[in-house]
Amino acid sequence: MTKNNRTTSYVFTADIKSVEDMQRIDLVKKTVKSINDSARLSHRWAVRRAEVRGEPIPKKPKIHRVRLMGRGPRKSSYLQNLANGGHRVWSGYNSYLPQQYATHFDIYIHEVYSYDR
């Protein structure tokens, strides 16, 4: 399912009009949230255990982030933004397409090493 030219963070491509794809995105988000919550809780207990035993504090766990990158036609999205009173975007959405103009999404899961909870 994964193409060879994709990064290791790529998961799948989802069509906005597909209910099944939207449910799949929701499942990925819930799964990543559960994994992150479990990692945070485990780290808290490891820190407490280390403090009591006088051991070095363990490193913070890897936290994951789900990222939806909008994909679709750029030119029409740029013109639609201008027609709706939006500001002029010099790039014409060449590198980033806002989700409101996307026809489908590429889903990525990235590792984030620090968190503020």
NURO-598931 format. One record per atom (N, C-alpha, C, O, CB): residue in one letter; residue number from 0; x, y, z; atom name. Coordinates in nm, 3 decimals, padded with zeros to 5 digits, m for minus. Each point is the difference from the previous one (the first is absolute). Glycine has a CB too. Layout:
// residues N
SITE   mifi   lumro        c1        c2        c3   lovo
SITE      A     NUM         X         Y         Z     CA
...
***
This chain:
// residues 117
SITE   mifi   lumro        c1        c2        c3   lovo
SITE      M       0    00.082   m00.119    00.000      N
SITE      M       0   m00.082    00.119    00.000     CA
SITE      M       0    00.087    00.126    00.000      C
SITE      M       0   m00.039    00.101   m00.060      O
SITE      M       0   m00.141   m00.228    00.180     CB
SITE      T       1    00.295    00.123   m00.054      N
SITE      T       1    00.088    00.116    00.003     CA
SITE      T       1    00.086    00.003   m00.125      C
SITE      T       1    00.051   m00.103   m00.045      O
SITE      T       1   m00.049    00.098    00.296     CB
SITE      K       2    00.013    00.122   m00.307      N
SITE      K       2    00.083    00.015   m00.119     CA
SITE      K       2    00.145    00.017    00.040      C
SITE      K       2    00.029    00.047    00.110      O
SITE      K       2   m00.221    00.056   m00.235     CB
SITE      N       3    00.284   m00.142    00.037      N
SITE      N       3    00.142    00.006    00.030     CA
SITE      N       3    00.052    00.144    00.013      C
SITE      N       3    00.100    00.023    00.068      O
SITE      N       3   m00.074   m00.239   m00.187     CB
SITE      N       4   m00.092    00.312    00.055      N
SITE      N       4    00.050    00.137    00.003     CA
SITE      N       4   m00.053    00.080    00.119      C
SITE      N       4    00.025    00.120    00.009      O
SITE      N       4   m00.008   m00.129   m00.257     CB
SITE      R       5   m00.087   m00.054    00.337      N
SITE      R       5   m00.055    00.069    00.117     CA
SITE      R       5    00.097   m00.008    00.117      C
SITE      R       5    00.091   m00.082    00.002      O
SITE      R       5   m00.324    00.029   m00.080     CB
SITE      T       6    00.212    00.140    00.176      N
SITE      T       6    00.081   m00.006    00.121     CA
SITE      T       6   m00.050   m00.114    00.088      C
SITE      T       6   m00.104   m00.060   m00.028      O
SITE      T       6    00.149    00.309    00.018     CB
SITE      T       7    00.029   m00.279    00.114      N
SITE      T       7   m00.042   m00.106    00.091     CA
SITE      T       7   m00.118    00.045    00.087      C
SITE      T       7   m00.064   m00.084    00.063      O
SITE      T       7    00.299   m00.005   m00.060     CB
SITE      S       8   m00.264    00.218    00.001      N
SITE      S       8   m00.111    00.053    00.079     CA
SITE      S       8   m00.134   m00.013   m00.070      C
SITE      S       8   m00.105    00.010    00.063      O
SITE      S       8    00.265    00.148    00.041     CB
SITE      Y       9   m00.158   m00.180   m00.234      N
SITE      Y       9   m00.123   m00.009   m00.078     CA
SITE      Y       9   m00.080   m00.122    00.041      C
SITE      Y       9    00.055   m00.108    00.018      O
SITE      Y       9    00.055    00.226   m00.210     CB
SITE      V      10   m00.244   m00.100    00.208      N
SITE      V      10   m00.087   m00.111    00.038     CA
SITE      V      10   m00.091   m00.038   m00.116      C
SITE      V      10    00.004   m00.113   m00.048      O
SITE      V      10    00.004    00.187    00.287     CB
SITE      F      11   m00.091    00.022   m00.285      N
SITE      F      11   m00.089   m00.026   m00.112     CA
SITE      F      11   m00.057    00.130   m00.054      C
SITE      F      11    00.019    00.106    00.060      O
SITE      F      11   m00.076   m00.331    00.036     CB
SITE      T      12   m00.013    00.217   m00.209      N
SITE      T      12   m00.069    00.114   m00.058     CA
SITE      T      12   m00.149   m00.020    00.019      C
SITE      T      12   m00.052   m00.109   m00.025      O
SITE      T      12    00.237    00.146   m00.145     CB
SITE      A      13   m00.254    00.067    00.214      N
SITE      A      13   m00.143   m00.008    00.028     CA
SITE      A      13   m00.076    00.099   m00.087      C
SITE      A      13    00.041    00.115   m00.017      O
SITE      A      13    00.007   m00.189    00.253     CB
SITE      D      14   m00.160    00.028   m00.291      N
SITE      D      14   m00.089    00.085   m00.079     CA
SITE      D      14   m00.100    00.065    00.094      C
SITE      D      14   m00.057   m00.068    00.086      O
SITE      D      14    00.085   m00.079   m00.292     CB
SITE      I      15   m00.051    00.276    00.191      N
SITE      I      15   m00.091    00.073    00.088     CA
SITE      I      15   m00.144   m00.052   m00.012      C
SITE      I      15   m00.074    00.001    00.098      O
SITE      I      15    00.222    00.200   m00.117     CB
SITE      K      16   m00.187   m00.245   m00.099      N
SITE      K      16   m00.137   m00.043   m00.023     CA
SITE      K      16   m00.027   m00.143    00.047      C
SITE      K      16   m00.115   m00.044    00.001      O
SITE      K      16    00.110    00.197   m00.194     CB
SITE      S      17    00.109   m00.225    00.233      N
SITE      S      17   m00.015   m00.138    00.043     CA
SITE      S      17   m00.021   m00.007    00.152      C
SITE      S      17    00.087    00.039    00.077      O
SITE      S      17    00.057   m00.114   m00.270     CB
SITE      V      18   m00.259    00.024    00.233      N
SITE      V      18   m00.030   m00.015    00.143     CA
SITE      V      18    00.098   m00.098    00.063      C
SITE      V      18    00.045    00.020    00.113      O
SITE      V      18   m00.290    00.031   m00.155     CB
SITE      E      19    00.276   m00.157   m00.030      N
SITE      E      19    00.093   m00.101    00.050     CA
SITE      E      19    00.138    00.060    00.028      C
SITE      E      19    00.062   m00.031    00.102      O
SITE      E      19   m00.188   m00.145   m00.229     CB
SITE      D      20    00.173    00.261    00.037      N
SITE      D      20    00.131    00.064    00.019     CA
SITE      D      20   m00.003    00.095    00.120      C
SITE      D      20    00.097    00.007    00.076      O
SITE      D      20   m00.053   m00.025   m00.322     CB
SITE      M      21   m00.153    00.092    00.263      N
SITE      M      21   m00.010    00.092    00.113     CA
SITE      M      21   m00.004   m00.077    00.133      C
SITE      M      21    00.056    00.045    00.099      O
SITE      M      21   m00.178    00.121   m00.246     CB
SITE      Q      22    00.056   m00.281    00.147      N
SITE      Q      22   m00.002   m00.084    00.120     CA
SITE      Q      22    00.139   m00.057    00.028      C
SITE      Q      22    00.040   m00.014    00.116      O
SITE      Q      22   m00.281   m00.044   m00.159     CB
SITE      R      23    00.313    00.027   m00.062      N
SITE      R      23    00.136   m00.051    00.014     CA
SITE      R      23    00.092    00.106    00.060      C
SITE      R      23    00.084   m00.030    00.084      O
SITE      R      23   m00.122   m00.124   m00.280     CB
SITE      I      24    00.022    00.280    00.152      N
SITE      I      24    00.078    00.110    00.057     CA
SITE      I      24   m00.031    00.013    00.149      C
SITE      I      24    00.091    00.016    00.081      O
SITE      I      24   m00.090    00.105   m00.303     CB
SITE      D      25   m00.129   m00.127    00.256      N
SITE      D      25   m00.042    00.010    00.140     CA
SITE      D      25    00.062   m00.112    00.083      C
SITE      D      25    00.045    00.023    00.113      O
SITE      D      25   m00.261    00.086   m00.185     CB
SITE      L      26    00.219   m00.230    00.018      N
SITE      L      26    00.059   m00.114    00.070     CA
SITE      L      26    00.150    00.020    00.021      C
SITE      L      26    00.052   m00.030    00.107      O
SITE      L      26   m00.227   m00.119   m00.206     CB
SITE      V      27    00.245    00.200   m00.002      N
SITE      V      27    00.144    00.026    00.013     CA
SITE      V      27    00.024    00.105    00.109      C
SITE      V      27    00.091   m00.016    00.081      O
SITE      V      27   m00.056   m00.040   m00.327     CB
SITE      K      28   m00.115    00.163    00.247      N
SITE      K      28    00.016    00.105    00.102     CA
SITE      K      28   m00.022   m00.056    00.140      C
SITE      K      28    00.077    00.029    00.092      O
SITE      K      28   m00.152    00.143   m00.259     CB
SITE      K      29   m00.031   m00.251    00.184      N
SITE      K      29   m00.029   m00.057    00.132     CA
SITE      K      29    00.109   m00.097    00.044      C
SITE      K      29    00.037   m00.003    00.118      O
SITE      K      29   m00.282    00.028   m00.164     CB
SITE      T      30    00.297   m00.104   m00.047      N
SITE      T      30    00.106   m00.095    00.033     CA
SITE      T      30    00.127    00.072    00.043      C
SITE      T      30    00.062   m00.037    00.099      O
SITE      T      30   m00.160   m00.125   m00.262     CB
SITE      V      31    00.137    00.264    00.088      N
SITE      V      31    00.120    00.077    00.035     CA
SITE      V      31   m00.018    00.071    00.134      C
SITE      V      31    00.093    00.006    00.079      O
SITE      V      31   m00.042    00.026   m00.324     CB
SITE      K      32   m00.170    00.021    00.271      N
SITE      K      32   m00.027    00.065    00.128     CA
SITE      K      32    00.014   m00.099    00.114      C
SITE      K      32    00.059    00.032    00.103      O
SITE      K      32   m00.214    00.130   m00.216     CB
SITE      S      33    00.103   m00.282    00.095      N
SITE      S      33    00.009   m00.104    00.103     CA
SITE      S      33    00.146   m00.040    00.025      C
SITE      S      33    00.040   m00.016    00.115      O
SITE      S      33   m00.267   m00.066   m00.182     CB
SITE      I      34    00.304    00.067   m00.039      N
SITE      I      34    00.142   m00.035    00.013     CA
SITE      I      34    00.075    00.111    00.074      C
SITE      I      34    00.082   m00.028    00.087      O
SITE      I      34   m00.094   m00.107   m00.299     CB
SITE      N      35   m00.016    00.261    00.177      N
SITE      N      35    00.066    00.113    00.065     CA
SITE      N      35   m00.037    00.009    00.148      C
SITE      N      35    00.087    00.023    00.084      O
SITE      N      35   m00.088    00.099   m00.303     CB
SITE      D      36   m00.127   m00.141    00.251      N
SITE      D      36   m00.044    00.004    00.140     CA
SITE      D      36    00.067   m00.109    00.082      C
SITE      D      36    00.042    00.022    00.113      O
SITE      D      36   m00.262    00.073   m00.186     CB
SITE      S      37    00.230   m00.213    00.014      N
SITE      S      37    00.066   m00.112    00.068     CA
SITE      S      37    00.148    00.028    00.022      C
SITE      S      37    00.053   m00.030    00.107      O
SITE      S      37   m00.218   m00.128   m00.211     CB
SITE      A      38    00.232    00.215    00.004      N
SITE      A      38    00.143    00.033    00.013     CA
SITE      A      38    00.023    00.105    00.107      C
SITE      A      38    00.095   m00.009    00.077      O
SITE      A      38   m00.062   m00.048   m00.319     CB
SITE      R      39   m00.120    00.157    00.247      N
SITE      R      39    00.013    00.106    00.102     CA
SITE      R      39   m00.019   m00.057    00.140      C
SITE      R      39    00.076    00.031    00.092      O
SITE      R      39   m00.159    00.139   m00.259     CB
SITE      L      40   m00.020   m00.253    00.183      N
SITE      L      40   m00.028   m00.059    00.131     CA
SITE      L      40    00.116   m00.090    00.044      C
SITE      L      40    00.042    00.005    00.116      O
SITE      L      40   m00.290    00.006   m00.165     CB
SITE      S      41    00.297   m00.092   m00.040      N
SITE      S      41    00.113   m00.087    00.030     CA
SITE      S      41    00.123    00.081    00.040      C
SITE      S      41    00.073   m00.038    00.092      O
SITE      S      41   m00.163   m00.132   m00.254     CB
SITE      H      42    00.112    00.281    00.094      N
SITE      H      42    00.114    00.086    00.033     CA
SITE      H      42   m00.016    00.061    00.138      C
SITE      H      42    00.097    00.007    00.076      O
SITE      H      42   m00.065    00.042   m00.319     CB
SITE      R      43   m00.153   m00.005    00.277      N
SITE      R      43   m00.023    00.058    00.133     CA
SITE      R      43    00.035   m00.100    00.110      C
SITE      R      43    00.066    00.035    00.098      O
SITE      R      43   m00.247    00.110   m00.194     CB
SITE      W      44    00.136   m00.270    00.078      N
SITE      W      44    00.029   m00.102    00.099     CA
SITE      W      44    00.149   m00.031    00.006      C
SITE      W      44    00.054   m00.022    00.108      O
SITE      W      44   m00.282   m00.074   m00.144     CB
SITE      A      45    00.294    00.094   m00.079      N
SITE      A      45    00.144   m00.027   m00.004     CA
SITE      A      45    00.078    00.111    00.071      C
SITE      A      45    00.099   m00.027    00.068      O
SITE      A      45   m00.129   m00.097   m00.285     CB
SITE      V      46   m00.015    00.249    00.203      N
SITE      V      46    00.065    00.112    00.067     CA
SITE      V      46   m00.017   m00.013    00.152      C
SITE      V      46    00.095    00.018    00.075      O
SITE      V      46   m00.136    00.130   m00.276     CB
SITE      R      47   m00.082   m00.179    00.244      N
SITE      R      47   m00.024   m00.016    00.144     CA
SITE      R      47    00.084   m00.113    00.058      C
SITE      R      47    00.058    00.014    00.108      O
SITE      R      47   m00.291    00.073   m00.139     CB
SITE      R      48    00.239   m00.198   m00.040      N
SITE      R      48    00.078   m00.115    00.045     CA
SITE      R      48    00.149    00.037    00.008      C
SITE      R      48    00.068   m00.037    00.096      O
SITE      R      48   m00.239   m00.120   m00.200     CB
SITE      A      49    00.220    00.230    00.004      N
SITE      A      49    00.140    00.040   m00.001     CA
SITE      A      49    00.031    00.096    00.115      C
SITE      A      49    00.107   m00.009    00.061      O
SITE      A      49   m00.103   m00.022   m00.310     CB
SITE      E      50   m00.096    00.123    00.279      N
SITE      E      50    00.021    00.093    00.110     CA
SITE      E      50    00.007   m00.071    00.134      C
SITE      E      50    00.084    00.033    00.084      O
SITE      E      50   m00.202    00.143   m00.215     CB
SITE      V      51    00.030   m00.274    00.151      N
SITE      V      51   m00.002   m00.075    00.125     CA
SITE      V      51    00.126   m00.083    00.016      C
SITE      V      51    00.057   m00.008    00.109      O
SITE      V      51   m00.307    00.002   m00.118     CB
SITE      R      52    00.295   m00.055   m00.097      N
SITE      R      52    00.116   m00.089    00.005     CA
SITE      R      52    00.133    00.076   m00.014      C
SITE      R      52    00.107   m00.058    00.017      O
SITE      R      52   m00.250   m00.122   m00.112     CB
SITE      G      53    00.136    00.308    00.064      N
SITE      G      53    00.122    00.077   m00.017     CA
SITE      G      53    00.071   m00.028   m00.132      C
SITE      G      53    00.120    00.021   m00.011      O
SITE      G      53   m00.099   m00.021    00.257     CB
SITE      E      54   m00.095   m00.047   m00.344      N
SITE      E      54    00.056   m00.032   m00.132     CA
SITE      E      54   m00.011    00.122   m00.091      C
SITE      E      54   m00.074    00.094    00.031      O
SITE      E      54    00.013   m00.338   m00.003     CB
SITE      P      55    00.134    00.244   m00.140      N
SITE      P      55   m00.014    00.111   m00.095     CA
SITE      P      55   m00.141    00.005   m00.060      C
SITE      P      55   m00.064   m00.103   m00.023      O
SITE      P      55    00.310    00.086   m00.030     CB
SITE      I      56   m00.292    00.138    00.029      N
SITE      I      56   m00.133    00.019   m00.059     CA
SITE      I      56    00.003   m00.048   m00.145      C
SITE      I      56    00.091    00.037   m00.075      O
SITE      I      56   m00.139    00.163    00.228     CB
SITE      P      57   m00.049   m00.282   m00.194      N
SITE      P      57   m00.001   m00.048   m00.139     CA
SITE      P      57   m00.036    00.111   m00.098      C
SITE      P      57   m00.063    00.100    00.036      O
SITE      P      57   m00.001   m00.327    00.048     CB
SITE      K      58    00.104    00.207   m00.208      N
SITE      K      58   m00.032    00.097   m00.106     CA
SITE      K      58   m00.150    00.000   m00.026      C
SITE      K      58   m00.070   m00.099    00.024      O
SITE      K      58    00.298    00.067   m00.128     CB
SITE      K      59   m00.275    00.145    00.054      N
SITE      K      59   m00.141    00.009   m00.037     CA
SITE      K      59   m00.027   m00.093   m00.118      C
SITE      K      59    00.088   m00.021   m00.084      O
SITE      K      59   m00.102    00.260    00.167     CB
SITE      P      60   m00.106   m00.293   m00.090      N
SITE      P      60   m00.031   m00.095   m00.108     CA
SITE      P      60   m00.022    00.071   m00.134      C
SITE      P      60   m00.022    00.121   m00.005      O
SITE      P      60   m00.080   m00.274    00.174     CB
SITE      K      61    00.109    00.076   m00.276      N
SITE      K      61   m00.032    00.053   m00.132     CA
SITE      K      61   m00.153    00.015   m00.008      C
SITE      K      61   m00.074   m00.094    00.027      O
SITE      K      61    00.281   m00.014   m00.134     CB
SITE      I      62   m00.250    00.225    00.069      N
SITE      I      62   m00.141    00.028   m00.018     CA
SITE      I      62   m00.026    00.012   m00.149      C
SITE      I      62    00.084    00.053   m00.074      O
SITE      I      62   m00.102    00.065    00.300     CB
SITE      H      63   m00.096   m00.166   m00.271      N
SITE      H      63   m00.032    00.001   m00.142     CA
SITE      H      63   m00.108    00.103   m00.030      C
SITE      H      63   m00.084    00.032    00.085      O
SITE      H      63    00.146   m00.274   m00.100     CB
SITE      R      64   m00.058    00.293   m00.107      N
SITE      R      64   m00.096    00.100   m00.044     CA
SITE      R      64   m00.056   m00.044   m00.135      C
SITE      R      64    00.075   m00.039   m00.090      O
SITE      R      64    00.046    00.226    00.215     CB
SITE      V      65   m00.253   m00.180   m00.138      N
SITE      V      65   m00.066   m00.029   m00.128     CA
SITE      V      65   m00.010    00.130   m00.077      C
SITE      V      65   m00.046    00.101    00.053      O
SITE      V      65   m00.086   m00.297    00.045     CB
SITE      R      66    00.174    00.194   m00.222      N
SITE      R      66   m00.003    00.121   m00.083     CA
SITE      R      66   m00.075   m00.029   m00.129      C
SITE      R      66    00.030   m00.096   m00.071      O
SITE      R      66    00.190    00.175    00.169     CB
SITE      L      67   m00.318    00.004   m00.128      N
SITE      L      67   m00.076   m00.010   m00.124     CA
SITE      L      67    00.048    00.109   m00.093      C
SITE      L      67   m00.011    00.119    00.031      O
SITE      L      67   m00.190   m00.216    00.088     CB
SITE      M      68    00.254    00.058   m00.233      N
SITE      M      68    00.048    00.096   m00.098     CA
SITE      M      68   m00.101    00.006   m00.114      C
SITE      M      68   m00.025   m00.101   m00.067      O
SITE      M      68    00.268    00.056    00.128     CB
SITE      G      69   m00.300    00.161   m00.084      N
SITE      G      69   m00.099    00.018   m00.104     CA
SITE      G      69    00.060   m00.016   m00.139      C
SITE      G      69    00.109    00.051   m00.028      O
SITE      G      69   m00.234    00.100    00.179     CB
SITE      R      70    00.054   m00.220   m00.235      N
SITE      R      70    00.043   m00.019   m00.138     CA
SITE      R      70   m00.117    00.033   m00.093      C
SITE      R      70   m00.116   m00.013    00.040      O
SITE      R      70    00.282   m00.166    00.029     CB
SITE      G      71   m00.136    00.221   m00.189      N
SITE      G      71   m00.104    00.032   m00.098     CA
SITE      G      71    00.048    00.109   m00.094      C
SITE      G      71    00.117    00.038    00.002      O
SITE      G      71   m00.294   m00.104    00.162     CB
SITE      P      72    00.086    00.116   m00.247      N
SITE      P      72    00.037    00.103   m00.097     CA
SITE      P      72    00.038    00.130    00.069      C
SITE      P      72   m00.070    00.046    00.091      O
SITE      P      72   m00.083   m00.151   m00.258     CB
SITE      R      73    00.262    00.163    00.124      N
SITE      R      73    00.051    00.121    00.064     CA
SITE      R      73   m00.059    00.128   m00.059      C
SITE      R      73   m00.042    00.089    00.075      O
SITE      R      73    00.252   m00.213   m00.028     CB
SITE      K      74   m00.214    00.135   m00.178      N
SITE      K      74   m00.042    00.123   m00.065     CA
SITE      K      74   m00.143    00.038    00.039      C
SITE      K      74   m00.026    00.115    00.035      O
SITE      K      74    00.180   m00.167   m00.226     CB
SITE      S      75   m00.247   m00.043    00.186      N
SITE      S      75   m00.138    00.032    00.033     CA
SITE      S      75   m00.015    00.037    00.147      C
SITE      S      75   m00.083    00.085    00.035      O
SITE      S      75    00.006   m00.240   m00.217     CB
SITE      S      76    00.155    00.093    00.270      N
SITE      S      76   m00.005    00.032    00.142     CA
SITE      S      76    00.050    00.142    00.025      C
SITE      S      76   m00.057    00.073    00.081      O
SITE      S      76    00.090   m00.316   m00.024     CB
SITE      Y      77    00.072    00.280   m00.127      N
SITE      Y      77    00.055    00.135    00.013     CA
SITE      Y      77   m00.102    00.104   m00.044      C
SITE      Y      77   m00.020    00.100    00.069      O
SITE      Y      77    00.251   m00.191   m00.109     CB
SITE      L      78   m00.297    00.068   m00.074      N
SITE      L      78   m00.100    00.094   m00.050     CA
SITE      L      78   m00.124    00.003    00.090      C
SITE      L      78   m00.060    00.106    00.020      O
SITE      L      78    00.143   m00.147   m00.252     CB
SITE      Q      79   m00.120   m00.074    00.287      N
SITE      Q      79   m00.114   m00.006    00.091     CA
SITE      Q      79    00.028    00.080    00.126      C
SITE      Q      79   m00.088    00.069    00.051      O
SITE      Q      79    00.026   m00.295   m00.141     CB
SITE      N      80    00.184    00.219    00.141      N
SITE      N      80    00.039    00.076    00.117     CA
SITE      N      80   m00.011    00.150   m00.027      C
SITE      N      80   m00.048    00.074    00.085      O
SITE      N      80    00.201   m00.260   m00.016     CB
SITE      L      81   m00.108    00.231   m00.185      N
SITE      L      81   m00.010    00.141   m00.036     CA
SITE      L      81   m00.145    00.044   m00.015      C
SITE      L      81   m00.038    00.110    00.041      O
SITE      L      81    00.260   m00.127   m00.155     CB
SITE      A      82   m00.303   m00.069    00.055      N
SITE      A      82   m00.142    00.033   m00.021     CA
SITE      A      82   m00.075    00.012    00.132      C
SITE      A      82   m00.096    00.077    00.011      O
SITE      A      82    00.105   m00.195   m00.230     CB
SITE      N      83    00.034    00.043    00.319      N
SITE      N      83   m00.065    00.004    00.132     CA
SITE      N      83    00.055    00.112    00.088      C
SITE      N      83   m00.028    00.003    00.120      O
SITE      N      83   m00.011   m00.248   m00.138     CB
SITE      G      84    00.116    00.335   m00.039      N
SITE      G      84    00.053    00.113    00.076     CA
SITE      G      84    00.127   m00.032    00.076      C
SITE      G      84    00.042    00.077    00.086      O
SITE      G      84   m00.273    00.003   m00.067     CB
SITE      G      85    00.293   m00.193   m00.049      N
SITE      G      85    00.124   m00.038    00.068     CA
SITE      G      85    00.117    00.083   m00.048      C
SITE      G      85   m00.009    00.069   m00.101      O
SITE      G      85   m00.079   m00.299    00.127     CB
SITE      H      86    00.196    00.221    00.048      N
SITE      H      86    00.120    00.075   m00.037     CA
SITE      H      86    00.071   m00.071   m00.115      C
SITE      H      86   m00.020   m00.119   m00.024      O
SITE      H      86    00.043    00.206    00.260     CB
SITE      R      87    00.058   m00.013   m00.304      N
SITE      R      87    00.074   m00.055   m00.113     CA
SITE      R      87    00.116   m00.085    00.050      C
SITE      R      87    00.081    00.046    00.081      O
SITE      R      87   m00.146    00.151   m00.224     CB
SITE      V      88    00.073   m00.318    00.097      N
SITE      V      88    00.107   m00.091    00.038     CA
SITE      V      88    00.097   m00.004   m00.117      C
SITE      V      88   m00.036   m00.044   m00.109      O
SITE      V      88   m00.115   m00.095    00.262     CB
SITE      W      89    00.273    00.183   m00.131      N
SITE      W      89    00.096    00.013   m00.109     CA
SITE      W      89    00.035   m00.134   m00.064      C
SITE      W      89    00.023   m00.008   m00.121      O
SITE      W      89    00.067    00.209    00.234     CB
SITE      S      90   m00.085   m00.306   m00.033      N
SITE      S      90    00.040   m00.130   m00.054     CA
SITE      S      90   m00.110   m00.066   m00.080      C
SITE      S      90    00.026   m00.094   m00.076      O
SITE      S      90    00.127    00.069    00.268     CB
SITE      G      91   m00.277    00.071   m00.175      N
SITE      G      91   m00.112   m00.065   m00.068     CA
SITE      G      91   m00.021   m00.141    00.054      C
SITE      G      91   m00.049   m00.088   m00.072      O
SITE      G      91    00.095    00.225   m00.133     CB
SITE      Y      92   m00.010   m00.160    00.332      N
SITE      Y      92   m00.011   m00.130    00.067     CA
SITE      Y      92    00.085   m00.106   m00.069      C
SITE      Y      92   m00.044   m00.115   m00.012      O
SITE      Y      92   m00.187    00.176    00.083     CB
SITE      N      93    00.350   m00.026   m00.115      N
SITE      N      93    00.088   m00.098   m00.064     CA
SITE      N      93    00.051   m00.106    00.096      C
SITE      N      93    00.012   m00.116   m00.039      O
SITE      N      93    00.053    00.292   m00.120     CB
SITE      S      94   m00.033   m00.139    00.282      N
SITE      S      94    00.058   m00.097    00.093     CA
SITE      S      94   m00.097   m00.044    00.108      C
SITE      S      94    00.022   m00.104    00.062      O
SITE      S      94    00.197    00.206   m00.106     CB
SITE      Y      95   m00.325   m00.027    00.068      N
SITE      Y      95   m00.094   m00.033    00.107     CA
SITE      Y      95   m00.140    00.039   m00.044      C
SITE      Y      95   m00.024    00.114   m00.039      O
SITE      Y      95    00.204   m00.082    00.215     CB
SITE      L      96   m00.273   m00.125   m00.169      N
SITE      L      96   m00.139    00.026   m00.035     CA
SITE      L      96   m00.084   m00.007    00.127      C
SITE      L      96   m00.003   m00.104    00.066      O
SITE      L      96    00.035    00.010   m00.299     CB
SITE      P      97   m00.100    00.203    00.271      N
SITE      P      97   m00.084   m00.003    00.120     CA
SITE      P      97   m00.106   m00.110   m00.010      C
SITE      P      97   m00.048   m00.033   m00.109      O
SITE      P      97    00.086    00.280    00.140     CB
SITE      Q      98   m00.074   m00.303    00.083      N
SITE      Q      98   m00.093   m00.112    00.002     CA
SITE      Q      98   m00.137    00.036   m00.058      C
SITE      Q      98   m00.068   m00.086   m00.056      O
SITE      Q      98    00.188    00.000    00.256     CB
SITE      Q      99   m00.159    00.211   m00.188      N
SITE      Q      99   m00.132    00.039   m00.051     CA
SITE      Q      99   m00.009   m00.010   m00.153      C
SITE      Q      99   m00.110   m00.010   m00.054      O
SITE      Q      99    00.086    00.162    00.250     CB
SITE      Y     100    00.138   m00.150   m00.265      N
SITE      Y     100    00.000   m00.010   m00.146     CA
SITE      Y     100    00.043   m00.138   m00.050      C
SITE      Y     100    00.004   m00.022   m00.121      O
SITE      Y     100    00.045    00.265    00.114     CB
SITE      A     101   m00.019   m00.333    00.097      N
SITE      A     101    00.051   m00.132   m00.039     CA
SITE      A     101   m00.111   m00.089   m00.054      C
SITE      A     101   m00.115    00.007    00.045      O
SITE      A     101    00.294    00.014    00.128     CB
SITE      T     102   m00.144   m00.105   m00.271      N
SITE      T     102   m00.093   m00.102   m00.050     CA
SITE      T     102    00.033   m00.136    00.061      C
SITE      T     102   m00.085   m00.089    00.004      O
SITE      T     102    00.059    00.217   m00.220     CB
SITE      H     103    00.148   m00.142    00.265      N
SITE      H     103    00.040   m00.121    00.073     CA
SITE      H     103    00.118    00.035    00.090      C
SITE      H     103    00.063    00.106   m00.015      O
SITE      H     103   m00.144   m00.258   m00.173     CB
SITE      F     104    00.111    00.063    00.281      N
SITE      F     104    00.107    00.022    00.097     CA
SITE      F     104    00.102   m00.112   m00.007      C
SITE      F     104   m00.034   m00.116   m00.024      O
SITE      F     104   m00.124    00.239    00.173     CB
SITE      D     105    00.285   m00.086   m00.129      N
SITE      D     105    00.103   m00.099    00.028     CA
SITE      D     105    00.017    00.002    00.151      C
SITE      D     105    00.016    00.106    00.061      O
SITE      D     105    00.104   m00.076   m00.288     CB
SITE      I     106   m00.123   m00.149    00.288      N
SITE      I     106    00.009   m00.013    00.144     CA
SITE      I     106    00.142   m00.043    00.037      C
SITE      I     106    00.053   m00.095   m00.056      O
SITE      I     106   m00.301    00.037    00.074     CB
SITE      Y     107    00.307    00.130    00.077      N
SITE      Y     107    00.135   m00.030    00.047     CA
SITE      Y     107   m00.003   m00.013    00.152      C
SITE      Y     107   m00.079    00.067    00.067      O
SITE      Y     107    00.183    00.056   m00.263     CB
SITE      I     108   m00.017   m00.208    00.249      N
SITE      I     108    00.021   m00.008    00.145     CA
SITE      I     108    00.147    00.032    00.024      C
SITE      I     108    00.089   m00.073   m00.044      O
SITE      I     108   m00.277   m00.101    00.079     CB
SITE      H     109    00.211    00.284    00.037      N
SITE      H     109    00.136    00.046    00.029     CA
SITE      H     109    00.032   m00.022    00.147      C
SITE      H     109   m00.088    00.007    00.085      O
SITE      H     109    00.073    00.164   m00.269     CB
SITE      E     110    00.141   m00.198    00.213      N
SITE      E     110    00.045   m00.010    00.138     CA
SITE      E     110    00.042    00.138    00.049      C
SITE      E     110    00.072    00.073   m00.068      O
SITE      E     110    00.004   m00.312    00.033     CB
SITE      V     111   m00.122    00.274    00.154      N
SITE      V     111    00.035    00.126    00.064     CA
SITE      V     111    00.065   m00.039    00.133      C
SITE      V     111   m00.058   m00.078    00.076      O
SITE      V     111   m00.134    00.213   m00.189     CB
SITE      Y     112    00.309   m00.081    00.142      N
SITE      Y     112    00.076   m00.045    00.115     CA
SITE      Y     112   m00.028    00.075    00.129      C
SITE      Y     112    00.034   m00.049    00.108      O
SITE      Y     112    00.137   m00.015   m00.268     CB
SITE      S     113   m00.233    00.180    00.153      N
SITE      S     113   m00.028    00.074    00.123     CA
SITE      S     113   m00.149    00.032    00.006      C
SITE      S     113   m00.067    00.011   m00.103      O
SITE      S     113    00.301    00.086    00.105     CB
SITE      Y     114   m00.282   m00.081    00.117      N
SITE      Y     114   m00.140    00.035    00.020     CA
SITE      Y     114   m00.012    00.085    00.124      C
SITE      Y     114    00.092    00.004    00.082      O
SITE      Y     114   m00.169   m00.215   m00.195     CB
SITE      D     115   m00.036    00.280    00.127      N
SITE      D     115   m00.017    00.093    00.111     CA
SITE      D     115   m00.116   m00.038    00.089      C
SITE      D     115   m00.075    00.087    00.043      O
SITE      D     115    00.172    00.091   m00.183     CB
SITE      R     116   m00.115   m00.305    00.167      N
SITE      R     116   m00.108   m00.039    00.091     CA
SITE      R     116    00.057   m00.056    00.126      C
SITE      R     116   m00.076   m00.040    00.089      O
SITE      R     116   m00.073   m00.006   m00.280     CB
***
